[in-house]
Amino acid sequence: MKNFSLVIFSIIITAMILELCLRLVGHGPFEYYKNNSPDPTIYKPDKKLGWTSKTASYHFKTNKENIIKYKFLKDGSRYTGYNLTQNSIKKIVLIGGSFAMGHGVNDEETFAYLLQKKLNRYQIKNFGIGGYGTYQSYLKLKDVFDTNKNIKIVVYSFIEDHEDRNVGDVSWHEFLTRLSGAAVYLPYAKLDKFGGLLDYPPEKYIVLPLSNFSVLITKIQKTIMKIIRFSLNKDRTLITKKIITKMSRLSKKNNSNFIFVNLLANELKVNDYKKFAKENHIPFSNCHIELNQEYVVKNDTHPNNLAHKKYFECILNLINEQNK
């Protein structure tokens, strides 16, 4: 009994020392963020996708001078200015994450809205969802094809961060959970030992009791998630390419042209994806712009209305090329 008590005492002391050391080097306990982000409000849980948009009109005051308007339609798309919903109208579907959705800018400032004004013979459907990577965008596209007819073009907007999201990166999942203030379920993909794509249904980020008080427990819960997500085949770029290939095949199966657009990635990665797209006969355009102070939302890192104008011009050129 004495030895058992000594072991327990030693464990407690060791844990206290580790807790102190972690705090001294700058680590903090798990806590939910307090911010003005609209993300927890405009999205709702989805059993297959993890989360999706909620039908409603929203107004968010980002600062004293600015109010952002979001409008999501019954089908989950963001309003692009087209008021008719007949399936007989030819459609262009946009998929991707927050850049495609238009986080931080008004409905009429998104590149989707600008495309609608220019391409009035089409109905532009913006199914971009904040936080999505390539894999969730692919899952969303499958749903879109199930519920929409006459989709002539699919435009997938890529940013480099999508690679991490596709494999269920633990740090990304932790960030989403902190931001949302509740459990977030994240679907992801891995490779099997033969290089094939494995699909994983949405899993929630584990939050242990007392992690909001203890840095050590916060580290333990993150380690548990890393063990759950561990894979020897973790080539994020290869996984992303395989998902993009599935997007392209799905589009062709539904008589749609698939377009792959880069909005944010370094030059080396752009060249790699450009080569991949050419080898797989996928139309590709590099619409990357430097997101300096001129092109980002104030107090944010997302592209502003000026950046969306640049994206609009680049994507429009590619769509026009496909229609020749």
C-alpha positions as CSV (number, residue, x, y, z in Angstrom):
1,M,0.0,0.0,0.0
2,K,2.9,2.3,0.8
3,N,4.5,1.6,-2.5
4,F,1.2,2.3,-4.3
5,S,0.9,5.6,-2.6
6,L,4.4,6.5,-3.5
7,V,3.7,5.7,-7.2
8,I,0.5,7.8,-7.2
9,F,2.4,10.7,-5.5
10,S,5.2,10.4,-8.1
11,I,2.8,10.5,-10.9
12,I,1.1,13.6,-9.5
13,I,4.4,15.4,-9.0
14,T,5.6,14.5,-12.5
15,A,2.3,15.7,-14.0
16,M,2.6,19.0,-12.1
17,I,6.2,19.5,-13.3
18,L,5.2,18.8,-16.9
19,E,2.2,21.1,-16.6
20,L,4.5,23.9,-15.3
21,C,7.1,23.3,-18.1
22,L,4.5,23.4,-20.8
23,R,3.1,26.7,-19.5
24,L,6.5,28.2,-19.2
25,V,7.3,27.5,-22.9
26,G,4.1,29.2,-24.0
27,H,1.5,26.4,-24.3
28,G,-2.0,26.9,-23.0
29,P,-5.0,24.7,-22.2
30,F,-7.8,23.9,-24.6
31,E,-10.3,26.7,-24.9
32,Y,-13.0,27.8,-27.3
33,Y,-12.3,31.0,-29.2
34,K,-14.2,34.2,-28.5
35,N,-14.5,36.1,-31.8
36,N,-16.9,37.7,-34.3
37,S,-16.5,35.0,-36.9
38,P,-19.9,34.1,-38.5
39,D,-18.8,30.5,-39.0
40,P,-20.6,28.9,-36.0
41,T,-23.8,30.8,-37.0
42,I,-24.1,30.2,-40.7
43,Y,-23.3,26.5,-40.6
44,K,-25.1,23.4,-39.2
45,P,-23.9,19.8,-38.6
46,D,-24.2,17.3,-41.5
47,K,-23.9,13.6,-41.0
48,K,-22.0,13.1,-44.3
49,L,-20.2,16.4,-45.0
50,G,-19.4,17.4,-41.4
51,W,-21.2,20.7,-41.7
52,T,-23.1,22.7,-44.3
53,S,-24.7,26.1,-44.7
54,K,-28.0,27.1,-43.0
55,T,-30.7,28.6,-45.1
56,A,-31.2,32.2,-44.1
57,S,-30.0,35.8,-44.6
58,Y,-27.3,37.0,-42.2
59,H,-25.8,40.4,-41.3
60,F,-22.6,40.5,-39.4
61,K,-20.9,43.7,-38.1
62,T,-17.2,43.0,-38.6
63,N,-16.2,46.5,-37.4
64,K,-17.7,49.9,-36.8
65,E,-17.8,50.8,-40.5
66,N,-18.7,47.4,-42.1
67,I,-21.6,45.0,-42.1
68,I,-21.4,41.9,-44.2
69,K,-24.4,40.3,-45.8
70,Y,-24.7,36.5,-46.4
71,K,-27.7,34.9,-48.0
72,F,-28.0,31.1,-48.3
73,L,-30.7,29.5,-50.4
74,K,-32.7,26.4,-49.7
75,D,-30.4,24.2,-51.7
76,G,-27.4,25.3,-49.6
77,S,-25.9,27.6,-52.2
78,R,-25.0,31.2,-51.6
79,Y,-27.0,33.8,-53.4
80,T,-25.4,34.9,-56.7
81,G,-28.1,37.3,-58.0
82,Y,-30.0,34.7,-60.1
83,N,-33.6,34.5,-58.9
84,L,-35.0,31.6,-61.0
85,T,-34.5,27.9,-60.0
86,Q,-35.7,26.0,-63.1
87,N,-33.7,22.9,-63.8
88,S,-33.9,23.6,-67.5
89,I,-31.4,26.5,-67.1
90,K,-27.8,25.6,-67.8
91,K,-25.8,25.8,-64.6
92,I,-22.2,26.5,-63.6
93,V,-21.5,25.1,-60.2
94,L,-18.7,26.5,-58.0
95,I,-17.2,24.3,-55.2
96,G,-14.4,24.9,-52.7
97,G,-13.8,26.4,-49.3
98,S,-14.2,29.9,-47.8
99,F,-12.4,31.5,-50.8
100,A,-15.1,30.1,-53.2
101,M,-17.9,30.9,-50.7
102,G,-16.7,34.5,-50.3
103,H,-16.0,34.7,-46.5
104,G,-15.9,38.3,-45.4
105,V,-17.4,39.9,-48.4
106,N,-21.0,40.7,-49.3
107,D,-23.1,38.5,-51.7
108,E,-22.7,41.0,-54.6
109,E,-18.9,41.2,-54.1
110,T,-18.1,37.5,-54.6
111,F,-16.6,36.3,-57.8
112,A,-19.6,34.0,-58.1
113,Y,-22.0,37.0,-58.2
114,L,-19.7,38.8,-60.7
115,L,-19.7,35.7,-62.9
116,Q,-23.5,35.6,-62.8
117,K,-23.7,39.2,-64.0
118,K,-21.5,38.5,-66.9
119,L,-22.8,35.0,-67.8
120,N,-26.5,35.6,-67.7
121,R,-27.2,32.7,-70.0
122,Y,-26.2,30.4,-67.1
123,Q,-27.3,30.0,-63.6
124,I,-24.3,30.3,-61.3
125,K,-24.6,28.1,-58.2
126,N,-22.1,28.8,-55.4
127,F,-21.7,25.7,-53.2
128,G,-18.5,26.8,-51.6
129,I,-18.5,26.2,-47.9
130,G,-16.1,27.7,-45.4
131,G,-13.5,25.2,-44.0
132,Y,-14.0,22.7,-46.8
133,G,-11.0,21.1,-48.5
134,T,-11.0,19.0,-51.7
135,Y,-12.5,15.9,-50.1
136,Q,-15.5,17.7,-48.6
137,S,-15.9,19.6,-51.9
138,Y,-16.0,16.3,-53.7
139,L,-18.7,14.9,-51.3
140,K,-20.7,18.1,-51.8
141,L,-20.4,17.8,-55.6
142,K,-21.9,14.3,-55.4
143,D,-24.9,15.7,-53.6
144,V,-25.2,18.6,-56.1
145,F,-25.3,16.2,-59.0
146,D,-28.0,14.2,-57.3
147,T,-30.2,17.2,-56.9
148,N,-29.4,19.4,-60.0
149,K,-29.8,18.9,-63.7
150,N,-28.1,20.7,-66.7
151,I,-24.8,21.3,-64.9
152,K,-22.5,22.3,-67.8
153,I,-19.4,23.4,-65.9
154,V,-18.0,22.6,-62.5
155,V,-15.3,25.0,-61.1
156,Y,-13.2,23.8,-58.1
157,S,-11.3,26.5,-56.3
158,F,-8.1,25.2,-54.6
159,I,-5.9,26.7,-51.9
160,E,-2.9,25.0,-50.5
161,D,-4.5,24.5,-47.1
162,H,-6.9,22.0,-48.6
163,E,-4.2,19.4,-48.6
164,D,-4.2,19.4,-44.8
165,R,-7.9,19.4,-44.5
166,N,-8.2,16.4,-46.9
167,V,-6.3,14.1,-44.5
168,G,-8.1,15.3,-41.3
169,D,-5.0,17.2,-40.0
170,V,-5.4,17.2,-36.2
171,S,-4.3,20.8,-35.8
172,W,-6.8,21.9,-38.3
173,H,-9.5,19.9,-36.6
174,E,-8.6,21.3,-33.3
175,F,-8.8,24.9,-34.7
176,L,-12.3,24.2,-36.1
177,T,-13.5,22.8,-32.8
178,R,-12.1,25.9,-30.9
179,L,-13.7,28.2,-33.4
180,S,-17.1,26.5,-33.3
181,G,-17.4,26.3,-29.6
182,A,-18.7,22.7,-29.9
183,A,-17.9,19.3,-31.4
184,V,-17.0,19.4,-35.1
185,Y,-17.2,16.3,-37.2
186,L,-14.6,16.1,-40.0
187,P,-14.6,13.6,-42.9
188,Y,-11.2,12.8,-44.4
189,A,-9.3,10.5,-46.8
190,K,-6.2,8.3,-46.6
191,L,-4.3,5.9,-48.9
192,D,-4.4,2.2,-48.5
193,K,-1.2,0.1,-48.9
194,F,-1.8,-0.1,-52.6
195,G,-2.2,3.6,-53.1
196,G,-6.0,3.5,-53.4
197,L,-8.1,6.2,-51.7
198,L,-9.9,5.3,-48.5
199,D,-12.9,7.3,-47.4
200,Y,-13.5,8.0,-43.7
201,P,-16.8,9.3,-42.4
202,P,-17.0,12.4,-40.1
203,E,-15.2,12.0,-36.8
204,K,-15.3,14.5,-34.0
205,Y,-12.4,16.0,-32.2
206,I,-12.0,14.4,-28.8
207,V,-12.2,17.0,-25.9
208,L,-11.2,15.4,-22.6
209,P,-12.6,16.5,-19.2
210,L,-10.5,19.3,-17.6
211,S,-8.6,20.1,-20.8
212,N,-9.8,23.7,-20.4
213,F,-7.7,23.8,-17.2
214,S,-4.8,21.6,-18.0
215,V,-2.2,22.0,-20.8
216,L,-1.0,18.4,-20.2
217,I,-4.5,17.0,-20.7
218,T,-4.8,19.2,-23.8
219,K,-1.6,17.7,-25.2
220,I,-2.9,14.2,-24.3
221,Q,-6.2,14.7,-26.2
222,K,-4.3,15.9,-29.3
223,T,-1.9,13.0,-29.1
224,I,-4.9,10.6,-29.0
225,M,-6.3,12.3,-32.2
226,K,-2.9,11.9,-33.9
227,I,-2.8,8.2,-33.1
228,I,-6.4,7.8,-34.5
229,R,-5.4,9.6,-37.7
230,F,-2.0,8.0,-38.1
231,S,-1.1,6.6,-41.5
232,L,2.1,5.5,-43.2
233,N,0.6,6.6,-46.5
234,K,0.1,10.3,-45.8
235,D,1.2,12.0,-49.0
236,R,-1.2,14.9,-48.8
237,T,-0.5,16.1,-52.4
238,L,-1.1,12.7,-53.9
239,I,-4.3,12.2,-51.9
240,T,-5.5,15.6,-53.1
241,K,-4.7,14.7,-56.7
242,K,-6.6,11.5,-56.5
243,I,-9.7,13.4,-55.1
244,I,-9.4,15.9,-57.9
245,T,-9.3,13.1,-60.4
246,K,-12.5,11.7,-58.9
247,M,-14.1,15.1,-59.2
248,S,-13.2,15.2,-62.9
249,R,-14.5,11.7,-63.6
250,L,-17.7,12.4,-61.7
251,S,-18.3,15.6,-63.7
252,K,-17.7,13.7,-67.0
253,K,-20.1,11.0,-65.9
254,N,-22.7,13.7,-65.5
255,N,-21.9,15.3,-68.9
256,S,-20.2,18.3,-67.2
257,N,-16.9,20.0,-67.9
258,F,-14.6,20.1,-64.9
259,I,-12.3,23.1,-64.3
260,F,-9.5,23.2,-61.7
261,V,-8.5,26.7,-60.4
262,N,-5.7,27.6,-58.0
263,L,-6.4,30.6,-55.8
264,L,-3.6,30.3,-53.3
265,A,-0.5,28.1,-53.4
266,N,3.3,28.6,-53.8
267,E,4.9,28.5,-57.2
268,L,6.4,25.1,-56.8
269,K,3.1,23.5,-55.9
270,V,1.3,25.4,-58.7
271,N,3.8,24.0,-61.2
272,D,3.2,20.5,-59.8
273,Y,-0.6,20.7,-60.0
274,K,-0.3,22.3,-63.5
275,K,1.7,19.3,-64.7
276,F,-0.8,16.9,-63.0
277,A,-3.8,18.7,-64.7
278,K,-2.1,18.5,-68.1
279,E,-1.4,14.8,-67.8
280,N,-5.0,14.1,-66.8
281,H,-6.5,16.4,-69.4
282,I,-8.1,18.7,-66.7
283,P,-8.4,22.4,-67.6
284,F,-6.3,24.3,-65.1
285,S,-5.8,28.0,-64.4
286,N,-3.5,29.7,-61.9
287,C,-5.6,32.6,-60.5
288,H,-3.2,33.2,-57.6
289,I,-2.7,36.7,-56.4
290,E,-0.6,37.9,-53.5
291,L,-2.9,38.5,-50.6
292,N,-1.2,41.6,-49.2
293,Q,-3.0,44.4,-47.3
294,E,-4.6,45.7,-50.5
295,Y,-6.4,42.4,-51.2
296,V,-7.5,41.0,-47.8
297,V,-10.5,41.7,-45.7
298,K,-9.7,44.1,-42.8
299,N,-8.5,42.3,-39.7
300,D,-8.8,39.0,-41.6
301,T,-6.7,36.8,-44.0
302,H,-9.5,36.2,-46.6
303,P,-9.6,37.9,-50.0
304,N,-11.6,41.1,-50.2
305,N,-13.8,42.5,-52.9
306,L,-10.8,43.6,-55.0
307,A,-9.3,40.1,-54.9
308,H,-12.7,38.6,-55.9
309,K,-12.7,40.9,-59.0
310,K,-9.3,39.4,-59.9
311,Y,-10.5,35.9,-59.4
312,F,-13.6,36.7,-61.5
313,E,-11.5,37.9,-64.4
314,C,-9.2,34.8,-64.3
315,I,-12.0,32.3,-64.0
316,L,-14.2,34.0,-66.6
317,N,-11.3,33.6,-69.1
318,L,-11.0,29.9,-68.4
319,I,-14.8,29.4,-68.8
320,N,-14.8,31.3,-72.1
321,E,-11.9,29.1,-73.3
322,Q,-14.0,26.0,-72.5
323,N,-17.0,27.4,-74.4
324,K,-15.1,28.0,-77.6
